[in-house]
Amino acid sequence: MKTVDVKVPDVGESITTVMVSAWLKQPGEAVEMDEPVVELESDKATVEVPAPSAGVLADISVQEGEEASPGDLLGRIDAEGKADAAGDDDHDGDDGDQGDASTTPDSGDDADAKADDTDTDDTDDTDDDRDAHVMPAARRIMDEAGLSDDEVRGTGPDGRVLKEDARKAADAKAGKAESPQKQQQDEKQAPRKAKEKAKPATDDRPEPGSRDVHEKPMSPIRRTIARRLVDSQHEAALLTTFNEVDMTRVKALRAEFQEAFTEKHGVKLGFMSFFVRAAVEALREVPPLNAQIRDEKTIVHHDYCDIGIAVGGGKGLVVPVIRNAEMLDFGTVERTIADFAARASENRLDLEELEGGTFTISNGGVYGSLLSTPIVNPPQSGVLGLHGIQDRPVARDGEVVIRPMMYIALTYDHRLVDGREAVTFLKHIKHVVEAPERLLLKI
């Protein structure tokens, strides 16, 4: 057997450990060259490891939830193996007998001879083939449930019995073993269960009154998020200032040009592109919010605006960065954000897309937040928080009118940014969004 090692790749200069979040293939399953076989989670992103060779996954060295370092062995691939090897052997071994049976009728002696063969050698071959067709994890479940091979139908390649097949069979057997009283109770509860099943799936909510506890390891991404948030609170002098924005003009623009914008750019015109462009203009007015403190002695100013957009990913909050946002138009910004959101939900963002950034925008309004104090993403010096839009009574020209209003918040590092500068920044955001023409006039 020629085996090829599947190892942890180099996933970044600063990453020393990764966690195996999911094996996409199980031992005995066929893999193609460059087909993803295992998913790794680092403290920045999730990456898939492709198969270095075609063949069959022979064994797994690092289980799901366990950690490994770059270069460590994750598993092995049998480069000469085939997932249907057992099935081919069975077929080849039976060809001779099947050919004879199809051309000449069995005599009594032949039938007796075949019966003798079935009781001896063929029985051993069949047992070996069945063992080859049952995955190790499935075998453990079957042994615990007292299931024989004949009681489990395999749905894997060439009829292989997978873990899911064994679990279903075990559950079915447990259901048959229930008492008549329990079966009658289940029948009475069937309508209610059917109604509950029709509801959206939840994440294993406990039954009322349950006092069970469940433990699971904290993912590397969640650990990094926690560490960075705590570091930000401890290392920076954070302060938050607020303002509110009348979204009437922006909403009217979106309604008027939405169809044309979508047709030209292939993506809907959202609110975020207005705030990205407004943030670029405000950062030019207040450069300290686009700067960083390095080594507690040096202030690093940036002549470009790399705007991080906080999005909820499959593994937690991530902040992909829009590079050189000052050079992008509305359509490019909206396409970039839509792409980030789609790939973040599938944990497919590249590491370099999550690194850097000179300023961050976080939109809690998409989740229904009315007001919050966002936390600065170190080593940046500011973060703009957006919130939900609500119709509220406001005073305009001595009259009370109803307008769509949004609270905005700026959390900033007071070591670098003064209160006057922070307020100026928010006021500039307010003026630009309330009068989007300013973006064209650069005022």
N, C-alpha and C positions, 0 to 999 in steps of 0.2 A: 504494500500500500504506500503510495507516494502522497505525503501530507504537505500542505502549505499552511504556514502560520498566519493567523489573523491577529495583528498587533494594534495597539493603541497608536494612532498617528500623532504627529506633532500638530497640536491644535492651537498653538499660540505661544509666544515667548514667555509670558507671565503665568501660564497655566501649567501647574505641576501635577494635578490630579483630576481625574474625570470619574463620573459615575455611570455605570451601565444602566440606562433607563429602560431599555427594551431590547430583547433579541427578536429580530424580524424573521429569523429562521430557527428551526429546531433540529437537533441531531437526527440524521437520517434523511433530511429534506434536501432536494437538489437545489443548487445555486448556480447562477450564471456568472460569467466574468463581469466584474464591476457592478453586480447587483447588490444593493444594500443588505447587509446581514445583521448588523447590530447598530443600535442607536446609543450614542454617548452624550452625556450632559456635562458641560463644564460650567464654570462660574459665570460665563458670559453668553453661551448659546448652546444649542443642541446640534450635533453633527452626526451624520450617518457614515458608517465605515463600509466601503464597498468590498466585495469579495476579490481577493487578489488572484483567484483562479476559479475556473469552473469545476464542478464536481459535486460532492455531497458533504454537508457539514458533519464532521466526524464527532467532535466533542466540544464542550464549552468549559473554559477554565475559570471565567469570572461570571458569576451569576448576577441577575438583575438586582439592583440596589447596592451592589458591592462597588468599591472604588479601585482604580488602577492608575498607573502613571504612564506617560508616553513611552512607548517601546515595550510595555508589558504584553504578555501573551493573553489574548482574549479567547481564542479557540483555534481549532484546526479544521482544514478542509481536505478531504480525501480527493485528490485531483484525478484519480483513476476510477473512483467509484461512480455508480449510477443509481439514482433513486429507484429505478425499476429493475435493478439487477436480480432481486429475488423473484420477481414476477417472470422475468425472462427465463430464469433457470427452471422454474416450474413448467413453463410452457415447453421448453426444449426437452425436458425430461419426459414429458408425456407424449411427445410427437410420435415416437415409435409405436406405442400402444394404440394411440388413437388412429394411426394410419392402418395398422393391422385390423382393428375393429371395423373400420369403414370399408375394407375390401373383402374380408372373409367373415362369415358368421362365427360366433363363438361356439365351440364344442363344449361339452360338459367338462372335459379335462381342462380346457383353457380357462373356463370360469372358475374351477377349483383352484387352478394355479394363481389366477388373479386374486382370488380371495386370500390365499396364503400370503401373497406379496403384500396385500393391504394390511394384513395383521402383523407383518414384520417390518421390512425395511421402509416401506412407504410411510408408515406411521411416524417413524423417526424424522424422515425428511419433512413431513407436513408440520411437525412440531417446530422444527428449526425454522421453517418458512414463516410460521405464525409468530415466532419470537422476533424474527426480522421485521415483521409487519407491525409490531407494537412498539411505540416509542417508550423510552424509559419512564417518563413522567406518567404516561398512560398506564403502564404496567403497575406502577405503585398504587395508583387509584383503583385499578381492577383488583389487585391483591387485597387491598383494604376492604373493598366492598364485596369480596368473594365472587367476583365475576369471572366466567370462563371466556375464552376467545370467541366462542360461538355466540355469546350474548352481546357482543359489542360490534357494531358496524362501523368500519373505518371510512372516513371521508377524505383522508389525505391522498397524496399521489399513490396510484396503484393500490388503493384500498388500505393504506397505512392507517393504523389506529392512533389518533392524536389525543392529546390530553383532554380536549373539549369533548371528543367522542366518549372517552371513558367516564368523564364527569356526568354527561347526559345519561349514559346507561346506568351509572350508580344512582343518580337521582330517580330515574324511572323505577329501578328495582326497589328503592326505599319507599316510593309511592305505592307500589304493589303490596308491600309488606305492612302497610298501615291497617289499623283495625277497621272493621265495618263502621263503627261509630265515628271514627275520624273521617272516613270517606263520606258518610252522610253529612257530617259537619261541613266538609269542603264543598259538597254539592249545594248546600244552603248558602254558602258564602260566595259561590261562583259568580253571581251577578255583580256583587260588590267588587270582587277582585277584577272582573272584566272591566268595570268602570275605572278602577284605579290604574289598570294597565293602559287604558286609553289616555291617561294623563301624561304630560311630558315626563321623561325619565329624570329621576333625581339621583344624587350622588350617595346612594346607600344610606338614606336617613334612618336613624334608629327608631324602633318602635317606642311609642309613648311609655314612659316609666322605666325604660332601659337604663341601666347604670354601667353598661359595658364601656371600656376604654379601648382605644385603638392607637397604636404607635406606628409611625413610619418615618424613615430617615428624611431629614430636611435636604432638599435638593441643592446642588451647588449654586444654582442661580438664586434661589431663595436665600441661601446663606450670604451670598455676596450682596444682595439687596439689603438684607438686615445689617450687615457690617457697614456698608457705605452710608446708610441712613443714620446709624449711630455715630459714625465718624463725623458726618456732617454736623450733627447736633453738638458734638464735643469740641470740634476743631474750629468751627466758624462762629462768628457773632451774628446769628440770624435774627432778622426782624421782618415783619410782613406789613405791607401797607395796601389799602384797598381803594377801589373806585368802582363806578358803574358805567355801563355803556348802553346807549340807546341803539338798538339793532334795527330800527325802522328802515334806514336807507339801505343797509346791506340786504335785508330780507326782500326789499323791493327790487334791488338789482338782480338777486338770484331768481326771483320769480319772472323778471322780464327777459333775462338772457339765458336761462337754464337750458332751454331746448337747443339754442344755437351753440352754446358752450359745449354741451354734451356731444352734439353732432361733430364738432370740430376736434375736440380733444379726446373723445372716447371715455370720458369720466365726468361725473356730476360736479357742479360747482358747489363746494361746501363753504363752511364758515372759516375753516382752519387756514385756507390760503390767504384770506384777508388779514388774519392775525399774524401769519408768518411775514407777510409783506409789511405790515404795520410794525412788527418787532424789528425788522431790518432797519426801517427808517428811525425808530426810536433808539436803537443801539448806536446809530451814527450820531444822534443828538447827545447821547449819554454813554460815551466810550467805556467808562469804568465797569458797566454791566456786561461788557463784552471782553473783559480782562480777567486775569487769574493771578493769584498770589503763589509764587514758587519759592519754596525753601524759607518761607516766612521773612524773606529779605527782598525779594525781587517781584515786581509787578510786570506781568507779560501781557502786552496789548496785542490784539489781533486786528489786522486790516481786512479781514474777511468775516463772514457770519456763517458759522456752521451750526444750524439750529437743530437741536435734538427734539424729537416728538415722542412723548411718552405714550406707549400703546400697551394694552393688555395682551400678553402673549399666552401661548398654551402652557408655559411653565412659570408665568409670573410677569410682572411689569418689566418691559424692556424699553430702551430709549435709542432707537436708530436715528442716525444723523443725516439731515439734508445738507450736503456740502455746498458751499458758496451760494447760499440762499439769496444773496443780494443780486445774483445774476439770473435768477429764474423767474419766468412768468407764472401767471396763475395756473395755466394748464399743466405745466411741468411740476409745479408744487403739488397739485391735486393728484396727479398720476403717481408721483413718488410716494405720497402718504398712503394712497390706496394699495400700492404694491407692498409697502412696509406692513400694513395692517394684515393683508392676506397671508404674507409669509410668516409673520409673527405668530398667527394663530396655528400655523403648522410647524413652528419651531425651525424655520428654514432660513433665518437671517444669518448672513455671514458675519464673522467676528469683526472684520474691519468696518462693517456698517454700524457697529455698536460702540466703537471707540472714538475718542475725541469729543468734539462738540464744544462750542463756546457759550451757548445759552440754550435753555430748555423751555418748551411750552408743554403744559400738561392740561388736558381737557377733561376735567371731572364731570362736566355737564352731560356728557354722553351717557353717564351712569345715573344721572338724576341729582347730582350734587348741586346745592344752592350756594354754598360758601365753604371755603376751606383755606388752610394755610399750607401751601405746598412746601416741600423740603428741597433745598438746593442740592443739585447733583455735583458733588465735589470733583475736581477743583474749581468748578464754575462759580461765579459770584452772584448769579441770579436765576430765578425760574418764574415764569408767568403762568398763573393758574386761571383757567377759564371755567365757567360754570353754566348752569342751566339758564335758558331764556324763559322768562315769565312775564306775562302781561301784568303790569303794575301801574297804579295811579301816580303820575308825576306832574309837577307844575311846569307849564310852558306858557310864557307870555301872560302870566297872571291868571291862567286857567288850569284846572285839573283835567288832565287827559290820560288815556290809557295807552301805554307804549310797551313794546317788547323790550324788557331790560335784562341785562346780564351783569352780574358782579364779576369783577376781575381782581386778582390778587397778585402782588409781586413780593416774593420773599427774596431777600438780598443779604449778602455778607457785609455787615456794617463796618468791618475792618477796611473795606475797599470802597464801599459806596455810602455816601452820606444820605441822610433823609431827604434833603432837598433834591438830590439827583434821582432818588427813587420815585418821589412824587412827580417830578418832571417827566420821567419815563412813562409812568402810567397815564399822565394827562395827554402825552403825545399819542399813546395807543388809543385813548378815548377819542381824541379829535380826528385821527385818521379813519377809524372805523365808523364813526358817526358821519363823516364826510369823505367817502372813499375817493372822491375827485382829487383829494390831496395827494394820493399815490401817483397820479399822473402829473400833477403840477409840482410835486416834490416840495410841498410846504407843510 
